[in-house]
């Protein structure tokens, strides 16, 4: 298995973009070396500003 990042904005529902319009999206990825427990994963995630509020 490849541990990659797949940002599928239209994974379950098609994302139709009308001609002349734009589709904008944002994602954040944290890369860690080693095995993390839930608290260690939650710590950097808590510092990310939700989209549209930055």
Secondary structure, DSSP 8 states (H G I E B T S, - for coil): --------TTSSS-----TT------------SS---HHHHHHHHTTS--TT--
